[in-house]
């Protein structure tokens, strides 16, 4: 892959800094690693030595794995992790880690945190792990009617959603009523209007004003720092000003319709970017993509 010489032959330290900033386990799996190997100059040699740690925990125990390039990972002890190492993928299921050396790892954790458990377990995990993750994936194991646990989760999620690090939030909580988590709408708006926002996915309803904020921010944005953004959520029925905005902006979309609804529009100032919306036939779920899609490829 040819790049201008100014970029292909950057100093190794600069290339390493770029890899640290943009590579993570998810885009490595998407093929980015193999593409970087094809770049002229020293890129290939540097990326082959790129490594990161994964921390995997369940009630069966834990594994700390060092991954280098596309090579199979190998286990290491927490106290052997260096201060410059990064735990780029943390997975915790069903119980809190109780290993004695966990304090060595917490300051090193970044990129992705995936947690699974009851609401009580999720709350404990969110209290334990730092707010330094750019992606947060939450899966609840059962529905809780315990008001204190629900409110505690709301408070912890509010803190996470407003973190300067967070770019992607994916949350599945079973059987939550539509009017649950209404206090999170301000935090969701904070997330979807960030320049580096990437994804918001939930199986519970959010306020329609979050959707309005995401669309209007995208329309007004003069430049972009990410290739794409997506939202996939249920939404509460719009009323008042929200309903007026919907009628004015999308006159052929009605929540009373029994048919699926789709919409595509180009960005006002960047014709290579577009907005795609799909609404389910029951008007309960909406999918939004803010895409980089060059006109000649559509």
C-alpha positions in Angstrom: 0.0 0.0 0.0 1.6 3.3 -1.1 1.5 6.4 1.0 3.1 9.7 0.5 6.7 9.4 1.7 6.2 11.9 4.5 3.8 9.4 6.0 5.2 6.1 4.9 8.6 6.8 6.4 7.7 8.4 9.7 9.9 7.7 12.7 9.2 4.4 14.5 8.3 6.3 17.7 5.7 8.3 15.8 4.3 5.2 14.2 4.0 3.5 17.5 2.2 6.5 19.0 -0.3 6.3 16.1 -0.9 2.6 16.6 -1.4 3.1 20.3 -4.0 5.7 19.6 -6.0 4.0 16.9 -5.5 0.2 17.2 -7.6 -1.9 19.5 -8.7 -5.5 19.5 -11.9 -4.7 17.6 -10.4 -3.0 14.6 -7.6 -5.5 14.5 -10.2 -8.2 13.9 -11.8 -6.0 11.2 -8.8 -6.3 9.0 -7.0 -3.0 9.8 -4.0 -4.9 11.1 -3.5 -6.7 7.7 -3.9 -3.4 5.9 -1.3 -1.7 8.0 1.2 -4.5 7.2 1.0 -3.5 3.5 2.1 0.1 4.1 5.6 1.0 2.7 8.4 1.9 5.1 8.8 0.7 8.7 5.1 0.4 9.4 5.0 -3.4 8.9 7.9 -4.1 11.4 6.4 -1.8 14.0 2.9 -3.2 13.8 4.1 -6.8 14.1 5.5 -5.9 17.5 2.3 -4.1 18.6 0.9 -5.8 21.7 -1.8 -5.4 24.3 -3.4 -7.2 27.2 -6.8 -8.8 27.6 -8.3 -9.5 31.1 -11.0 -12.1 31.0 -12.9 -13.0 34.3 -15.8 -15.2 35.2 -16.9 -17.2 38.2 -14.5 -19.9 37.0 -11.5 -17.7 37.5 -9.5 -15.2 35.3 -7.0 -15.0 32.5 -4.6 -12.2 31.7 -3.4 -12.6 28.1 -0.8 -10.7 26.2 -1.6 -10.5 22.5 1.1 -9.6 19.9 0.0 -8.9 16.3 -1.9 -11.8 15.0 -0.1 -14.3 17.1 -2.0 -16.5 19.6 -2.1 -14.9 23.1 -0.1 -16.2 26.1 -0.9 -16.0 29.7 0.9 -13.7 32.1 0.6 -12.7 35.8 -0.9 -9.3 36.8 2.3 -8.3 38.6 4.3 -8.9 35.4 2.4 -6.2 33.5 4.5 -3.2 32.9 3.4 0.4 33.5 3.5 1.1 29.8 1.3 -1.9 29.0 -2.4 -1.4 28.3 -5.3 -3.8 29.0 -7.4 -3.0 25.9 -10.1 -5.6 26.4 -11.7 -6.3 29.8 -14.5 -8.9 30.1 -16.1 -9.6 33.5 -19.1 -12.0 34.0 -21.3 -12.8 36.9 -19.0 -12.0 39.8 -16.4 -9.5 40.9 -12.7 -10.3 40.4 -11.1 -11.1 43.8 -7.6 -11.7 42.8 -5.1 -10.0 45.1 -3.1 -8.4 42.3 -6.0 -6.6 40.5 -4.7 -3.2 41.7 -1.8 -3.7 39.3 -4.2 -3.8 36.4 -6.9 -1.2 37.1 -4.7 1.8 36.1 -3.8 0.1 32.8 -7.3 -0.6 31.6 -8.6 1.2 28.5 -10.6 0.8 25.3 -13.3 -1.8 25.9 -15.1 -3.0 29.1 -17.8 -5.7 28.8 -19.7 -6.7 31.9 -22.5 -9.2 32.5 -24.5 -10.0 35.6 -27.5 -9.1 37.8 -28.1 -5.4 38.5 -26.4 -5.8 41.8 -23.4 -7.4 40.2 -23.3 -4.8 37.4 -23.3 -2.0 40.0 -20.4 -3.6 41.9 -18.4 -3.9 38.6 -19.1 -0.3 37.6 -17.9 0.8 41.0 -14.7 -1.3 40.7 -13.5 -0.5 37.1 -12.2 2.9 36.1 -13.9 5.3 33.7 -11.1 5.2 31.2 -12.9 3.0 28.7 -14.0 4.2 25.3 -16.5 1.4 24.8 -18.8 0.0 27.4 -20.9 -3.1 26.9 -23.4 -4.1 29.6 -25.6 -7.2 29.6 -28.1 -7.7 32.5 -29.0 -11.3 33.5 -32.4 -10.6 34.9 -34.8 -7.8 35.6 -34.7 -6.2 39.1 -37.7 -4.5 40.7 -35.4 -3.4 43.6 -35.7 0.4 43.3 -32.4 1.1 45.1 -30.4 -1.1 42.7 -32.1 0.6 39.6 -31.4 4.1 41.0 -27.8 3.1 41.8 -27.3 1.8 38.3 -28.7 5.1 36.8 -26.3 7.1 38.9 -23.3 5.0 37.8 -24.3 5.1 34.1 -24.7 8.9 34.3 -21.1 9.1 35.4 -19.9 6.7 32.6 -21.9 8.4 29.8 -20.4 11.8 30.6 -16.9 10.5 30.7 -14.6 12.2 28.2 -13.2 8.8 27.2 -16.5 7.1 26.2 -17.4 6.8 22.5 -19.6 3.7 22.4 -22.3 2.5 24.8 -24.1 -0.8 24.3 -26.6 -1.9 27.0 -29.1 -4.8 27.2 -31.2 -5.0 30.3 -34.1 -7.5 30.3 -37.7 -6.4 30.6 -37.1 -2.8 31.6 -40.3 -0.7 31.5 -40.4 2.2 29.0 -40.4 4.8 31.7 -37.3 3.4 33.4 -34.0 5.2 33.1 -35.6 8.5 32.0 -32.9 10.4 34.0 -30.3 9.1 31.6 -31.6 11.2 28.6 -29.3 14.2 29.4 -26.3 11.9 29.5 -27.3 10.2 26.3 -27.5 13.6 24.6 -24.0 14.4 25.9 -22.7 11.2 24.3 -24.4 11.4 20.9 -23.3 15.0 20.4 -19.6 14.4 21.0 -17.4 14.7 17.9 -15.9 11.2 18.5 -19.2 9.5 19.3 -19.4 6.1 17.6 -22.3 4.0 18.9 -25.4 4.0 21.1 -27.3 0.7 21.3 -29.9 -0.1 24.0 -32.9 -2.5 24.3 -34.7 0.0 26.5 -36.5 3.2 25.5 -34.7 6.5 25.4 -36.2 10.0 25.0 -36.9 11.2 21.4 -35.0 14.3 22.3 -31.8 12.3 22.2 -32.5 11.3 18.6 -33.2 14.9 17.7 -29.9 16.1 19.3 -27.9 13.4 17.4 -29.5 14.3 14.0 -29.2 18.1 14.4 -25.6 17.9 15.7 -24.7 15.8 12.6 -26.3 18.2 10.2 -24.5 21.2 11.8 -21.1 19.5 12.0 -18.6 21.1 9.6 -16.0 18.3 9.9 -15.8 14.8 11.2 -13.3 12.9 13.4 -14.8 9.4 12.9 -15.8 7.5 9.8 -19.2 6.5 11.0 -21.7 6.7 13.9 -24.7 4.6 14.7 -27.7 4.5 17.0 -30.0 1.5 17.5 -32.6 2.1 20.3 -36.2 1.9 21.3 -37.7 5.4 21.9 -40.5 6.9 23.9 -43.4 8.4 21.9 -42.6 12.0 21.0 -45.0 14.7 22.3 -45.1 18.5 22.1 -42.0 20.1 20.6 -40.5 16.7 19.8 -43.6 15.7 17.8 -43.6 19.1 16.0 -40.0 18.6 15.1 -40.7 15.1 13.7 -43.6 16.4 11.6 -41.6 19.3 10.3 -38.4 17.4 9.6 -39.9 14.1 8.4 -43.4 14.9 7.2 -44.1 11.3 5.9 -43.0 9.6 9.1 -45.8 9.0 11.6 -45.7 6.9 14.8 -49.2 5.7 13.9 -48.0 3.9 10.8 -48.0 0.1 10.7 -45.3 0.0 8.0 -41.5 0.2 8.4 -40.1 3.7 7.4 -36.8 4.6 5.9 -35.0 7.9 5.2 -31.7 8.9 3.5 -30.3 12.4 3.2 -26.8 13.8 2.3 -25.0 16.0 4.7 -25.6 19.7 4.0 -22.0 20.6 3.4 -20.2 17.3 2.8 -21.8 15.3 0.0 -19.7 12.2 0.8 -21.5 11.8 4.1 -25.1 10.8 4.6 -27.7 10.0 7.2 -29.7 6.8 7.0 -32.7 6.1 9.2 -34.9 2.9 9.6 -37.9 2.6 11.8 -39.6 -0.7 12.7 -43.1 -1.4 11.6 -44.4 -1.0 15.1 -42.6 2.4 15.4 -40.8 1.1 18.5 -37.2 0.7 17.3 -35.1 3.1 15.3 -31.7 2.6 13.6 -29.7 5.6 12.6 -26.4 5.5 10.6 -24.2 8.6 10.0 -22.1 7.2 7.2 -19.0 8.1 5.2 -20.4 7.0 1.8 -18.7 8.7 -1.3 -21.3 9.5 -3.9 -19.6 7.4 -6.6 -19.9 4.3 -4.3 -23.6 4.6 -3.4 
